[in-house]
Amino acid sequence: QIVRLQALVGSSLWDGVGRGDLSSIESKASVLPRGGDVNNLDASQLAVAVTKIAMEALEGSANGRGAAVDSASVLTAHQRCLEELETLRRSYPQMDADVWSDTVAFVLHDWSVRLGLDTSTSKMSLPCAIRLHLSSRIPGCTRNSDRKFSRDMVEPALLLMEAQTASLSSQKRYEQAMEITQQSIRLASQHSLHVHRARNLLRLANIRCDCIPSQPTLVLPPLLECLSVCEQHGIDPIHAAALGTLGKIHLLMGNCRMARSVINAAMPSMIQAAPSDVVAGALLTLVKCDLALAREGDSNSTGGEQRSKKLLHRSMSMLSEAERKARDMSNMLMLLEIHYLRAQICNQLGPNYVPERDFASKQFVRVSKWLRNGGEINSLAKAAPSNLSDPDSISSITESLVSLSSKAMAISA
């Protein structure tokens, strides 16, 4: 029991500096049998461990980092996460059912958003059902920014807010997404949850970047505050992710060389501990920088064309890695951008790459159609979960999502 408590303390320490990968390892150590009776574990301790394991797997940083994901036998990040949650729930019946069900709801919601499923509240769809489940656990948390939370409700509240923000951002309802994110920042600040505060500051910066890309300077205040919090508390992975966003801002401001320098400097930290989608986003920014430099090289004197070709071939390699990570996270919107960039690069590489350019263009159209149709969300309405506290009750909806995920990946393959 003492060893398990030590592992949980170690997990919290790693989590406090943003090292989710090492926090996940310590969390797993706290729930692994060590010759004692597993039923002696406290329910709240199990809940802490399970939440950390689940969130780390959800970010794509655990159980398969660096592994190939193009094989049908390999599970995606969300499938790995749900499988581990179900196993732990069955192994430890004393686990807090509410915390477990909230975590499952968030995972399912995040998966549906990344697949491009229609998350509008006008339909009683899967994402809507999950959102209602979460809202029932923490009533009114987003309707009153001054609401006081007890300590044990803070992290569930932040979890709900993150889920709602992801949903609203996918619908391009940026004003509401920013409002909820600002509430999250205030809530995290009140309770000195520095990792949550830094993460939501970065989220706010990314939302602003998405909704007003023509005015990148407006992104700087929350982004610089995020960098300051990370430096003050040693939160290296979020700091690296924020530098990736800073590189994107430099690119939007037309300084592709500075953007490339910033991201290349942060890339080792990103690869070591940042979520897969953060690394993929940084790779896409580097590809855009290389594309801009390649166009610039073509217009220069002797040797410019050869340098441009070299940059374009390097971009193709980075796109392949970004696609691998996007597929692991079932991120259809990112796959759409990858197909578009691949078509652009092949077009610049010349006649030998025309077939590949045409194929990438067709894939872009197919993924666009999928996203435009909401990922066939109507096929999931009948599988809306009625009781997320029971592992058996989520089987049908998980199977539906697995089927839709396979179909989505086939469309973009």
BELWO-V58829 format. One record per residue. NEAR is the number of other C-alpha atoms within 8 Angstrom. D_CENTER is the distance of its C-alpha to the mean C-alpha in Angstrom with 2 decimals. Layout:
NEAR|D_CENTER / NEAR|D_CENTER
//
This chain:
7|33.69 / 5|33.96 / 7|31.94 / 10|29.12 / 9|29.24 / 9|29.18 / 12|26.01 / 13|24.35 / 8|25.66 / 10|24.31 / 14|20.84 / 9|21.06 / 9|22.36 / 12|19.59 / 12|16.99 / 10|19.11 / 11|18.62 / 12|14.87 / 13|15.49 / 11|13.17 / 10|14.43 / 10|18.02 / 15|17.49 / 14|16.36 / 9|19.51 / 12|21.73 / 15|20.42 / 10|21.30 / 9|24.62 / 13|25.38 / 10|25.35 / 6|27.04 / 7|30.77 / 4|33.12 / 4|36.44 / 6|36.34 / 6|35.88 / 8|32.19 / 7|33.36 / 6|34.29 / 8|30.65 / 9|29.99 / 9|27.69 / 8|25.87 / 9|25.40 / 12|23.95 / 12|21.56 / 8|20.27 / 14|19.90 / 12|18.23 / 11|15.61 / 12|14.73 / 12|14.82 / 13|12.67 / 9|9.81 / 13|10.13 / 14|10.34 / 11|7.35 / 12|5.25 / 15|7.72 / 14|10.01 / 10|12.80 / 7|15.32 / 7|15.24 / 7|14.01 / 4|16.31 / 5|17.57 / 7|18.42 / 11|16.51 / 6|19.12 / 6|21.34 / 6|21.64 / 4|22.25 / 8|18.88 / 10|16.33 / 11|12.71 / 12|10.09 / 13|10.48 / 9|14.20 / 11|14.54 / 14|13.06 / 11|15.46 / 8|18.25 / 9|18.17 / 12|18.12 / 9|21.08 / 8|22.93 / 9|22.77 / 11|23.80 / 8|26.77 / 6|27.69 / 9|27.77 / 6|29.24 / 7|29.74 / 12|26.02 / 10|25.30 / 7|24.70 / 7|23.15 / 10|20.41 / 15|19.75 / 11|19.75 / 12|17.46 / 10|14.82 / 11|15.49 / 13|15.37 / 12|11.93 / 12|10.64 / 12|12.81 / 13|11.84 / 10|8.08 / 10|9.48 / 13|12.11 / 14|10.26 / 12|8.33 / 13|11.86 / 14|13.40 / 12|15.57 / 11|17.79 / 13|16.68 / 7|19.87 / 6|22.00 / 4|25.03 / 6|24.45 / 8|24.45 / 12|21.62 / 15|19.13 / 12|16.46 / 12|19.50 / 11|20.94 / 13|17.93 / 12|17.80 / 8|21.55 / 10|21.25 / 11|19.02 / 11|21.33 / 7|24.33 / 6|23.23 / 10|23.02 / 6|25.35 / 7|25.41 / 10|22.77 / 8|21.58 / 5|25.13 / 7|26.65 / 7|25.06 / 4|28.00 / 6|27.66 / 4|28.23 / 7|26.15 / 6|27.49 / 6|25.71 / 7|24.53 / 9|22.95 / 11|20.92 / 7|17.77 / 11|17.88 / 10|18.39 / 12|15.41 / 9|13.29 / 11|14.97 / 12|14.55 / 9|10.76 / 12|11.02 / 11|13.75 / 13|12.22 / 11|9.38 / 10|12.41 / 12|14.71 / 11|12.74 / 10|12.55 / 8|16.29 / 7|16.91 / 9|18.37 / 11|17.45 / 6|20.37 / 9|19.49 / 14|15.82 / 12|17.29 / 8|19.89 / 12|17.66 / 15|15.53 / 10|18.95 / 10|20.10 / 12|17.24 / 12|18.29 / 9|21.89 / 10|21.31 / 14|19.53 / 10|22.36 / 7|25.04 / 7|24.05 / 6|23.34 / 9|19.77 / 11|19.02 / 12|15.54 / 10|14.47 / 14|16.56 / 13|15.14 / 10|11.47 / 12|12.76 / 14|15.06 / 12|12.44 / 9|10.69 / 12|14.31 / 12|15.00 / 10|12.27 / 12|13.59 / 13|17.05 / 11|16.40 / 7|15.36 / 8|18.35 / 8|20.96 / 9|20.41 / 5|24.21 / 7|24.38 / 12|21.98 / 6|24.14 / 7|23.02 / 13|19.56 / 9|21.35 / 7|22.44 / 11|19.13 / 14|17.77 / 8|21.00 / 9|21.01 / 15|17.59 / 12|19.09 / 8|22.21 / 11|20.68 / 14|18.86 / 10|22.17 / 6|24.19 / 8|22.38 / 8|21.31 / 14|17.52 / 12|17.11 / 12|13.44 / 12|12.46 / 12|15.68 / 13|14.75 / 13|11.50 / 12|13.90 / 12|16.41 / 14|14.19 / 11|14.10 / 11|17.80 / 15|18.47 / 11|17.12 / 13|19.48 / 12|22.31 / 13|21.83 / 10|22.03 / 7|25.14 / 6|26.64 / 9|26.63 / 11|24.92 / 7|26.69 / 10|25.43 / 16|21.84 / 12|22.28 / 9|23.94 / 12|21.29 / 13|18.40 / 8|20.72 / 7|21.65 / 12|18.14 / 11|17.04 / 8|18.68 / 11|16.79 / 14|13.39 / 8|14.50 / 6|15.92 / 11|13.23 / 14|10.04 / 10|6.70 / 12|7.28 / 11|5.40 / 11|7.29 / 14|10.25 / 13|10.22 / 10|10.28 / 13|13.03 / 11|14.85 / 12|15.06 / 12|16.53 / 12|18.96 / 11|19.95 / 9|20.81 / 13|22.79 / 11|24.67 / 12|25.46 / 9|26.93 / 11|28.89 / 14|30.12 / 9|31.55 / 8|33.12 / 12|34.60 / 10|36.17 / 7|38.16 / 7|39.44 / 7|42.49 / 5|43.21 / 6|40.37 / 11|37.73 / 10|37.20 / 7|36.80 / 10|34.23 / 13|32.32 / 10|32.35 / 8|31.04 / 12|28.09 / 13|27.34 / 8|27.52 / 8|25.16 / 13|22.69 / 10|23.01 / 8|22.14 / 11|18.97 / 13|17.98 / 8|18.56 / 9|16.24 / 14|13.42 / 11|14.27 / 11|14.23 / 11|10.65 / 15|9.68 / 13|11.98 / 12|10.69 / 14|7.32 / 12|9.81 / 12|8.58 / 14|12.07 / 10|11.96 / 8|11.07 / 13|13.75 / 11|16.08 / 9|15.98 / 12|16.53 / 12|19.55 / 11|20.91 / 9|20.86 / 12|22.40 / 13|25.13 / 9|25.85 / 13|26.21 / 12|28.41 / 11|30.50 / 6|31.21 / 10|32.04 / 8|35.03 / 6|36.89 / 6|35.92 / 10|32.30 / 10|33.22 / 7|32.45 / 9|28.95 / 14|28.48 / 9|29.75 / 8|27.54 / 12|24.36 / 11|25.73 / 8|26.32 / 12|22.80 / 13|21.58 / 8|23.99 / 10|23.01 / 14|19.26 / 9|20.37 / 8|22.64 / 12|20.08 / 12|17.85 / 7|21.09 / 8|22.25 / 10|19.23 / 13|18.65 / 10|21.88 / 11|20.70 / 6|24.37 / 6|24.49 / 12|22.26 / 10|24.32 / 5|26.85 / 9|24.41 / 10|23.09 / 11|23.15 / 5|26.09 / 7|25.56 / 12|22.20 / 9|24.13 / 8|25.71 / 10|23.91 / 5|26.23 / 11|25.34 / 11|21.77 / 8|23.05 / 8|23.95 / 11|20.73 / 9|18.75 / 8|21.30 / 10|20.92 / 9|17.16 / 9|17.90 / 8|20.63 / 9|18.68 / 10|15.89 / 8|18.82 / 8|20.47 / 13|17.58 / 10|17.18 / 7|20.99 / 9|21.20 / 10|19.07 / 5|20.73
//
